[in-house]
């Protein structure tokens, strides 16, 4: 699914190889598109959160390793 604008500045939805003028779509379809956009945004946010957690975990493991070296 790709949203793009044509030369005459009308927003176009490209979905499964077909193009649709967004302004001509029904209210229900526009609501579905809005839901998809929200879902994509949420997925990106959670992916970023997972990356940060992974980095934090790696840092904590490194800190633990250094602290345990002092005990040996």
Secondary structure as UniProt FT lines:
FT   STRAND          2..5
FT   TURN            7..8
FT   STRAND          11..15
FT   TURN            16..17
FT   STRAND          18..21
FT   HELIX           22..24
FT   HELIX           27..71
//
